Amino acid sequence: MSGSPTTPLLSLCLATYNRARYLDRYLTHHLEAFDAAGIDYEVVVSDNCSTDETPQILARYAAAHPQVRVIRQPKNLGAHPNILTTLREARGEVVVSISDDDLAVPDQLIAYARRLKDDPALVMIQAPWLLMDETKDNAITGKFYDFDEDEQRFATGQFGNCLAFVIQNHVFPECWLVKRSALPAIAGPVPRFAYSYFFMLAHALSNGDVLFSRAPHIVATSVAKGANVHVGNAEAMESWDTYRGGLELMASYARQFNPGALPDAAGVGAAINLFVCERMAVAAKLQAHAKNWSNAYQILRRLLAYEDQPDVGVDHDDIARLAAVETALIECAQRGAEEIVVGDAIPDHVLERMNPIPGAVFVRKDKLGSHHVKRAYCGVGEPDPSLEVDFSCDIVPAMDRFPTFPSAA
């Protein structure tokens, strides 16, 4: 029965792995806020076989707070299967998933949960999220996407209208609340060729109404202190190719179920491509910032096919040269070199811009010890015959694989 201990209003789902430093902040913030609001709720946590203090911290909270239920995975399942575990374990009428380094805006989250519960046609609420910078005393630095109206609601099956809204406003449907009764038809394993949140949005529209609101219910850590790879940042760097698949999925539903709602195929393709190219430019900048030179180069090359040469904070031709050096060093490591002797043609200021390669070290010839490991030479041409190496990799042919870019008009 609604409101009974077995059916709380809200299930807050937390999938976590080796993020012990965030758990006290996260759990204290939400437990205190929900208790103060007087709502029935639960916190469903799935620990993805953490090796830090995560199990001890979660056990302490579970012992003190009966609303906290903890699942311990016997092995690491990967991020999205761990998230799916929490969704499947949820018992509340409304389900929300919030990452361990993010925080709810409690009043807004609770208002959305009550609205979902009280509106029989509504199955999902979407909202943008606030961006928080940990290096600036958790300052709020902006909002991820926005639109003009306070709310925009799409009735069941309005795929074409929703797709147009998403593309026009550059919406990323990643921060949502879902009615649990509809959740099995909306969320499942991550599809290979379509971004999972577009996938979920399309399936939500198949099962009920979806509301987009401008008021954020989540504050997300966009810049973290120390070593913290935010899943959202990683997806922005690597998952942009699936954005096209997700938008195409929504367009295919509109073609089938909303005849006449879309323009011709060329028009749809152009709109989707513009959306994706903007995200590709963001990905190229993030890849360059992370010193993943070959990745940045590949994205910039693909953008050039559309006459797009975005500013990514590093000269494009420098990226081409750095990518050539990077791939030559990677080739040495992939061929088994544990020690890579870097020739003088690769100066220190270039070598300093290379990420370390697991299992291999970079050395100069004057720093060599005894030849006790597999050793490669990376430079221009063949190494000096006196240099004891197992094989060599010439960066000149590598540079042929990374031609520089035309001058921007």
C-alpha positions as CSV (number, residue, x, y, z in Angstrom):
1,M,0.0,0.0,0.0
2,S,1.3,3.5,-0.8
3,G,3.1,5.0,2.1
4,S,3.7,1.7,3.9
5,P,7.2,0.8,5.0
6,T,7.5,-1.7,2.1
7,T,6.5,1.0,-0.5
8,P,8.4,4.2,0.2
9,L,7.7,7.3,-1.9
10,L,11.3,7.5,-3.1
11,S,14.2,5.2,-3.8
12,L,17.5,6.9,-4.1
13,C,19.9,4.6,-6.0
14,L,23.6,4.8,-5.5
15,A,26.1,2.7,-7.5
16,T,29.6,3.2,-6.1
17,Y,33.1,1.8,-6.5
18,N,36.2,2.9,-4.6
19,R,34.8,6.4,-3.8
20,A,35.1,6.2,0.0
21,R,36.0,9.9,0.3
22,Y,32.6,10.9,-1.0
23,L,30.3,8.6,0.9
24,D,30.0,10.5,4.2
25,R,29.1,13.7,2.4
26,Y,26.6,11.9,0.1
27,L,24.9,9.8,2.7
28,T,24.7,12.5,5.4
29,H,23.4,15.1,2.9
30,H,20.5,12.9,1.7
31,L,19.6,11.2,5.0
32,E,19.4,14.4,6.9
33,A,17.4,16.1,4.1
34,F,14.9,13.3,3.6
35,D,14.4,12.8,7.4
36,A,13.8,16.5,7.8
37,A,11.2,16.4,5.0
38,G,9.4,13.6,6.7
39,I,9.0,11.4,3.6
40,D,9.1,7.7,3.3
41,Y,12.3,6.8,1.4
42,E,15.1,4.3,1.0
43,V,18.7,4.5,-0.1
44,V,19.7,1.5,-2.3
45,V,23.5,1.1,-2.6
46,S,25.4,-1.3,-4.8
47,D,29.1,-1.5,-4.0
48,N,30.9,-2.8,-7.1
49,C,33.4,-4.9,-5.1
50,S,35.3,-1.8,-3.8
51,T,38.8,-2.3,-2.4
52,D,39.0,0.8,-0.3
53,E,37.0,1.6,2.9
54,T,33.7,1.7,1.1
55,P,32.3,-1.5,2.7
56,Q,33.1,-0.4,6.2
57,I,31.5,3.1,5.7
58,L,28.4,1.6,4.1
59,A,28.1,-1.0,6.9
60,R,28.2,1.8,9.5
61,Y,25.4,3.8,7.8
62,A,23.3,0.7,7.2
63,A,23.5,-0.2,10.9
64,A,22.4,3.3,12.0
65,H,19.8,3.9,9.3
66,P,17.3,1.2,8.4
67,Q,16.5,3.1,5.2
68,V,19.9,2.2,3.8
69,R,20.1,-1.1,2.0
70,V,23.5,-2.2,0.8
71,I,24.4,-4.8,-1.9
72,R,28.0,-6.0,-2.2
73,Q,28.9,-7.3,-5.6
74,P,31.2,-10.3,-5.5
75,K,33.1,-9.0,-8.5
76,N,33.3,-5.7,-10.4
77,L,30.4,-5.7,-12.9
78,G,31.2,-2.4,-14.6
79,A,29.6,0.9,-14.0
80,H,26.3,0.6,-15.9
81,P,25.5,-3.0,-14.7
82,N,26.0,-1.8,-11.2
83,I,23.6,1.1,-11.7
84,L,21.1,-1.3,-13.2
85,T,21.4,-3.5,-10.1
86,T,20.3,-0.5,-7.9
87,L,17.3,0.2,-10.2
88,R,16.1,-3.4,-10.1
89,E,16.4,-3.5,-6.3
90,A,14.4,-0.3,-5.8
91,R,11.1,-0.6,-4.0
92,G,9.9,3.0,-4.0
93,E,7.1,4.5,-6.1
94,V,9.6,6.9,-7.7
95,V,13.2,6.0,-8.5
96,V,16.2,8.4,-8.9
97,S,19.8,7.5,-9.5
98,I,22.5,10.0,-8.2
99,S,26.2,9.4,-8.5
100,D,28.4,9.3,-5.4
101,D,30.2,12.6,-6.1
102,D,26.9,14.4,-6.8
103,L,24.2,15.7,-4.5
104,A,20.4,16.1,-4.7
105,V,18.7,19.5,-4.4
106,P,16.4,18.0,-1.8
107,D,13.3,20.2,-2.0
108,Q,13.2,20.0,-5.8
109,L,13.8,16.3,-5.9
110,I,11.0,15.6,-3.4
111,A,8.6,17.9,-5.3
112,Y,9.3,16.0,-8.5
113,A,8.8,12.7,-6.7
114,R,5.4,13.8,-5.4
115,R,4.4,15.1,-8.8
116,L,5.2,11.8,-10.4
117,K,3.3,9.9,-7.8
118,D,0.2,12.0,-8.1
119,D,0.1,12.2,-11.9
120,P,-1.1,8.8,-13.4
121,A,0.0,9.7,-17.0
122,L,3.5,10.9,-16.1
123,V,6.3,8.3,-16.1
124,M,9.5,10.4,-16.2
125,I,10.7,13.9,-15.2
126,Q,13.9,15.3,-16.8
127,A,15.8,18.3,-15.7
128,P,19.2,19.9,-16.3
129,W,21.8,19.7,-13.6
130,L,24.0,22.3,-11.8
131,L,27.7,22.1,-12.2
132,M,30.0,22.2,-9.1
133,D,33.7,22.9,-8.9
134,E,35.4,21.2,-5.9
135,T,38.6,23.1,-6.5
136,K,36.6,26.4,-5.9
137,D,35.0,25.5,-2.5
138,N,32.1,23.6,-4.3
139,A,31.1,26.7,-6.2
140,I,28.2,26.4,-8.6
141,T,29.6,27.3,-12.0
142,G,26.6,26.9,-14.3
143,K,23.8,24.6,-15.6
144,F,24.2,21.9,-18.1
145,Y,21.7,22.8,-20.9
146,D,18.7,25.0,-20.6
147,F,15.6,26.0,-22.5
148,D,13.1,28.9,-22.5
149,E,9.9,27.5,-21.0
150,D,9.6,26.6,-17.3
151,E,8.3,23.2,-18.4
152,Q,7.8,21.2,-21.6
153,R,5.6,18.1,-21.5
154,F,5.4,15.5,-24.2
155,A,2.5,13.1,-24.2
156,T,2.9,9.4,-24.8
157,G,4.2,8.7,-28.3
158,Q,5.2,12.3,-29.2
159,F,8.7,11.2,-30.4
160,G,9.0,13.7,-33.2
161,N,8.2,16.8,-31.0
162,C,10.5,15.5,-28.3
163,L,13.3,14.9,-30.7
164,A,13.0,18.4,-32.1
165,F,13.1,19.8,-28.5
166,V,16.2,17.8,-27.6
167,I,18.1,18.9,-30.7
168,Q,17.0,22.5,-30.6
169,N,18.0,22.9,-26.9
170,H,20.9,20.5,-26.9
171,V,19.3,18.5,-24.2
172,F,21.1,15.6,-22.5
173,P,18.4,13.5,-20.7
174,E,20.7,12.2,-18.0
175,C,19.1,13.5,-14.8
176,W,15.7,11.9,-14.4
177,L,13.2,10.5,-12.0
178,V,11.1,7.5,-13.1
179,K,8.0,5.9,-11.9
180,R,9.0,2.4,-10.7
181,S,6.0,0.8,-12.3
182,A,7.3,1.9,-15.7
183,L,11.0,1.3,-15.0
184,P,11.3,-2.3,-16.4
185,A,10.0,-1.1,-19.8
186,I,12.4,1.9,-19.7
187,A,15.8,0.8,-18.4
188,G,17.9,-2.2,-19.2
189,P,21.4,-3.1,-20.2
190,V,23.3,-0.4,-22.1
191,P,22.8,-0.7,-25.9
192,R,26.0,-0.9,-27.9
193,F,25.2,1.6,-30.6
194,A,22.8,4.1,-29.0
195,Y,23.5,6.4,-26.0
196,S,21.7,4.8,-23.1
197,Y,19.9,8.0,-21.9
198,F,18.3,8.7,-25.3
199,F,17.4,5.1,-25.4
200,M,15.6,5.4,-22.0
201,L,13.9,8.6,-23.1
202,A,12.5,7.0,-26.2
203,H,11.2,4.0,-24.2
204,A,9.7,6.4,-21.5
205,L,7.7,8.1,-24.3
206,S,6.5,4.7,-25.3
207,N,5.0,4.1,-21.9
208,G,3.7,7.5,-20.7
209,D,4.2,11.3,-20.6
210,V,7.6,12.8,-20.1
211,L,8.1,16.2,-18.4
212,F,11.1,18.4,-18.9
213,S,11.6,21.1,-16.2
214,R,14.2,23.9,-16.0
215,A,14.6,23.5,-12.2
216,P,17.6,21.2,-11.4
217,H,17.3,18.5,-8.8
218,I,21.0,17.4,-8.9
219,V,24.3,19.2,-8.3
220,A,27.0,17.4,-10.2
221,T,30.7,17.5,-9.6
222,S,32.1,18.8,-12.9
223,V,35.7,19.6,-11.6
224,A,37.0,17.3,-8.8
225,K,39.9,17.5,-6.4
226,G,42.5,14.8,-6.9
227,A,42.1,11.6,-8.9
228,N,38.4,11.4,-9.7
229,V,37.2,10.3,-13.1
230,H,33.6,11.5,-13.4
231,V,31.5,9.1,-15.4
232,G,29.9,12.0,-17.2
233,N,33.3,13.5,-18.2
234,A,34.4,10.1,-19.5
235,E,31.3,9.7,-21.5
236,A,31.7,13.2,-23.0
237,M,35.2,12.2,-24.2
238,E,34.3,8.7,-25.5
239,S,30.6,8.2,-26.0
240,W,29.7,10.9,-28.4
241,D,29.5,8.5,-31.3
242,T,26.6,6.8,-29.6
243,Y,24.7,10.2,-29.4
244,R,24.0,9.8,-33.1
245,G,22.7,6.3,-32.5
246,G,20.4,7.5,-29.7
247,L,19.0,10.4,-31.8
248,E,18.5,8.1,-34.8
249,L,16.6,5.7,-32.5
250,M,14.2,8.5,-31.5
251,A,13.9,9.6,-35.1
252,S,13.1,6.1,-36.2
253,Y,10.2,5.9,-33.6
254,A,8.9,9.3,-34.9
255,R,9.0,8.0,-38.5
256,Q,7.0,4.9,-37.5
257,F,4.6,6.3,-34.9
258,N,4.3,10.0,-35.9
259,P,3.9,10.0,-39.7
260,G,4.6,13.5,-41.1
261,A,6.2,14.8,-37.9
262,L,9.7,14.9,-39.3
263,P,11.2,16.6,-42.3
264,D,12.8,14.6,-45.1
265,A,15.8,12.3,-44.3
266,A,18.4,14.9,-45.3
267,G,16.9,17.4,-43.0
268,V,16.8,15.0,-40.1
269,G,20.4,13.9,-40.8
270,A,21.6,17.5,-40.9
271,A,20.0,18.3,-37.5
272,I,21.4,15.2,-35.9
273,N,24.8,15.8,-37.4
274,L,24.9,19.4,-36.1
275,F,24.1,18.1,-32.6
276,V,26.8,15.4,-32.7
277,C,29.5,17.7,-34.2
278,E,29.1,20.1,-31.3
279,R,29.7,17.2,-28.9
280,M,32.6,16.0,-31.0
281,A,34.2,19.4,-30.6
282,V,33.8,19.1,-26.8
283,A,35.3,15.6,-26.9
284,A,38.3,16.7,-29.0
285,K,39.0,19.5,-26.4
286,L,38.7,17.1,-23.5
287,Q,40.9,14.6,-25.2
288,A,43.6,17.2,-25.9
289,H,43.4,18.4,-22.3
290,A,43.9,14.8,-21.2
291,K,46.9,14.5,-23.5
292,N,45.3,11.8,-25.6
293,W,46.7,13.1,-28.8
294,S,45.7,10.4,-31.2
295,N,42.2,10.5,-30.0
296,A,42.0,14.2,-30.3
297,Y,43.4,14.0,-33.8
298,Q,40.9,11.4,-35.0
299,I,38.0,13.5,-33.8
300,L,39.4,16.6,-35.4
301,R,39.9,14.7,-38.7
302,R,36.3,13.5,-38.7
303,L,35.0,17.1,-38.0
304,L,37.0,18.4,-41.0
305,A,34.8,16.2,-43.2
306,Y,32.1,18.7,-42.3
307,E,34.4,21.7,-42.8
308,D,34.5,22.2,-39.0
309,Q,37.8,23.1,-37.4
310,P,36.9,24.0,-33.7
311,D,39.3,25.7,-31.3
312,V,40.3,23.0,-28.8
313,G,43.0,25.0,-26.9
314,V,45.9,23.3,-28.7
315,D,47.1,24.1,-32.3
316,H,45.7,21.4,-34.6
317,D,49.1,20.8,-36.3
318,D,50.7,20.4,-32.8
319,I,48.1,17.7,-32.1
320,A,49.1,16.0,-35.3
321,R,52.8,15.9,-34.4
322,L,52.1,14.9,-30.8
323,A,49.8,12.1,-32.0
324,A,52.6,10.8,-34.3
325,V,55.0,10.6,-31.4
326,E,52.4,9.1,-29.1
327,T,51.5,6.3,-31.5
328,A,55.2,5.5,-32.1
329,L,55.7,5.1,-28.4
330,I,52.6,3.1,-28.0
331,E,53.7,0.8,-30.8
332,C,56.9,0.1,-29.0
333,A,55.0,-0.8,-25.8
334,Q,52.5,-3.0,-27.8
335,R,55.4,-4.9,-29.3
336,G,56.5,-5.8,-25.7
337,A,59.1,-3.1,-24.9
338,E,59.4,-2.5,-21.2
339,E,62.0,0.2,-21.7
340,I,61.7,2.7,-24.5
341,V,64.9,4.6,-25.4
342,V,63.7,8.0,-26.7
343,G,65.9,9.6,-29.3
344,D,67.1,13.2,-29.3
345,A,64.7,14.0,-32.2
346,I,61.9,13.9,-29.6
347,P,62.8,16.8,-27.3
348,D,62.1,17.0,-23.6
349,H,59.2,19.4,-24.0
350,V,57.5,17.0,-26.3
351,L,58.2,13.9,-24.1
352,E,56.7,15.8,-21.2
353,R,53.4,16.1,-23.0
354,M,53.1,12.3,-23.3
355,N,51.0,10.3,-20.9
356,P,52.8,7.3,-19.2
357,I,52.3,4.0,-20.9
358,P,51.5,1.1,-18.4
359,G,54.3,-1.5,-18.4
360,A,56.9,0.7,-20.1
361,V,59.2,3.5,-19.1
362,F,60.8,6.2,-21.2
363,V,64.5,6.7,-20.9
364,R,67.3,8.7,-22.6
365,K,70.3,6.8,-23.9
366,D,72.6,8.4,-21.3
367,K,70.4,6.9,-18.5
368,L,70.5,3.3,-19.6
369,G,71.4,0.6,-17.2
370,S,72.1,-3.1,-18.0
371,H,70.1,-4.6,-20.8
372,H,67.9,-6.8,-18.6
373,V,64.5,-6.0,-20.1
374,K,63.1,-5.9,-23.6
375,R,64.2,-2.5,-25.0
376,A,63.1,-0.5,-28.0
377,Y,64.4,2.7,-29.6
378,C,62.0,5.4,-30.7
379,G,63.3,8.3,-32.7
380,V,64.3,9.3,-36.2
381,G,65.8,6.6,-38.3
382,E,67.8,3.7,-36.9
383,P,69.6,4.0,-33.5
384,D,73.4,4.2,-33.2
385,P,74.7,0.6,-33.6
386,S,76.3,0.8,-30.1
387,L,72.9,1.2,-28.5
388,E,71.6,-2.2,-27.4
389,V,67.9,-2.5,-28.4
390,D,65.7,-5.3,-29.4
391,F,63.9,-3.3,-32.1
392,S,63.3,0.3,-33.2
393,C,60.4,2.5,-34.3
394,D,60.9,5.4,-36.6
395,I,58.6,8.4,-35.9
396,V,58.9,9.7,-39.5
397,P,56.6,7.1,-41.0
398,A,54.3,7.7,-38.0
399,M,54.1,11.4,-39.0
400,D,53.0,10.3,-42.5
401,R,49.9,8.8,-40.8
402,F,49.1,12.1,-39.2
403,P,49.1,14.8,-41.9
404,T,48.7,18.4,-40.7
405,F,45.5,20.3,-41.2
406,P,44.6,22.9,-43.8
407,S,44.7,26.5,-42.7
408,A,41.3,27.5,-41.2
409,A,39.5,30.0,-43.4
